[in-house]
Amino acid sequence: MKHRQLIPILVLSIGLVLSCSDDPVSPTPVDYASIDTIVYSQHIQPIFDANCISCHAGDNADADLDLELWFGVQENSWHGNAVVPFDTNMSRLTRVLTESYDGTHQLQDGSTIVDMDVVHFLNRWIDEGAKNDLGDVLYEPVGQLAMVCSQDDGSIQAIDAASGNIVRSYDITKWGYSRGDKPHDVVVSDDGNFFFVSLIAANEVIKVTFEGEVVASYNMEIPALMSAKNGLLAISRFMNPDAELYSVVVLEQSTMQPALFTDGGTIDVGTKVNHGIAFTENAQRLFTASLPAGLIHNIDVGTGDVQTFEFAGNAGPVAMTVYGNEMLAVSGQMGNRISMYGLAGENAQLLHTVDVGARPWHPAFLGTTLWVGNNGDNTVNSIDTDGQVEYTVAGNGLSEPHGIATFETLDYVYVSSRNVGGTYEPRIPLYRNGEQVNQFVGTVCQIDATTGLIIKVIEIGDFGSGMTSAWR
């Protein structure tokens, strides 16, 4: 299999010794450790100029990665952005130099020897934000963002929804957690200033700023999916049939303390494994569903009263979403179907039951069109208001679809994939000590909702799970 390579970097020195003789000019070694403040034009661009631009420059730059200017670093290459500010683990710019598929990376002079001082210096620049001369960070987490959890990697990525660039990656080990604490789902506060992450194995939900500071947390057993509306945060339970947990949790977003209408934060619904959860837009109703019981619970947010009805076909309701205050859609993983309910009256009314791909997972509305990834056959379906399947999306990058995010003003659907089975092969295999380290890398597919085509595959950490959209 032929592998395209990225970012040649030569063992180099930047300064030149002036000579009055006809002998070739010899480079002066650079003491990178002595550089206190990195200035892009003085310290980083000369590295690219001397080592990279013979391949990575201009309209025909190898891998579409142009390293002639800082703005070129900012643009996408064919594998996504090569640099993620503040995160060298997610930045392939330097990882490919020492972890490429054959253990080497051809440099500008044809050699494959990499000066680790140069690599460490570039990593330092990335860890400090990959800034330009003005101190601007390469990307900022603003505008419309697709947030995604990389569950087995212990990280959360923020993706610019327009470009598909990863603008931030948040490593939970920097907050004192382990990668095994499993960030499962993510939602954003109403004001767009914070995001919430459920940590299954830590039995905790955390509130985080986009600058990466944990400001509050709440302890509960096996938190899973979440919904945030009107100042409230609802949290479901993970799919553990042995857990004797018959409730969901609702907190105040601002304080991370129990909502007033709850019993110390919990609402007892009488069934186990209540995994799917969603508020209506006005947050007057909260829906949750029991996977083994095949029941959907309609909770009055004002009183905490619960009404229960059977999921159509009792097909294992796993996740749900709401369109405004008008429609509820629930995915049935065991029956390979979606059920759509009208919410005009006090009780939900079944509108359509739609056959989709195998094991449908998280659904989301884009306008009135419903989209859902099918975990069992690596497809994504779109469904119109009449209950008819419009698109069946398939292709490289969809590998055990899980989470989903849509945007009111963009015709894009973002779908995360777990890739636990390794069906998706990473564009650049990375190795350590002869062992491939990214064969199970998770993905996020950017889908054009007007054509049903995958237009970009973004590699994230292992096991892409819950997603959400944000505007900030």
Beta strands, then each sheet from edge to edge (+ up, - down):
strand 1: 15-16
strand 2: 27-28
strand 3: 144-150
strand 4: 155-160
strand 5: 166-171
strand 6: 183-188
strand 7: 194-199
strand 8: 204-209
strand 9: 214-219
strand 10: 223-229
strand 11: 232-237
strand 12: 247-252
strand 13: 266-268
strand 14: 274-279
strand 15: 285-290
strand 16: 295-300
strand 17: 306-310
strand 18: 317-323
strand 19: 327-332
strand 20: 337-342
strand 21: 349-355
strand 22: 360-366
strand 23: 369-374
strand 24: 379-383
strand 25: 389-394
strand 26: 401-407
strand 27: 410-417
strand 28: 431-432
strand 29: 435-436
strand 30: 441-448
strand 31: 453-462
strand 32: 464-471
sheet 1: 1+ 2-
sheet 2: 5+ 4- 3+ 32-
sheet 3: 6+ 7- 8+ 9-
sheet 4: 10+ 11- 12+ 13-
sheet 5: 14+ 15- 16+ 17-
sheet 6: 18+ 19- 20+ 21-
sheet 7: 22+ 23- 24+ 25-
sheet 8: 26+ 27- 30+ 31-
sheet 9: 28+ 29-
end
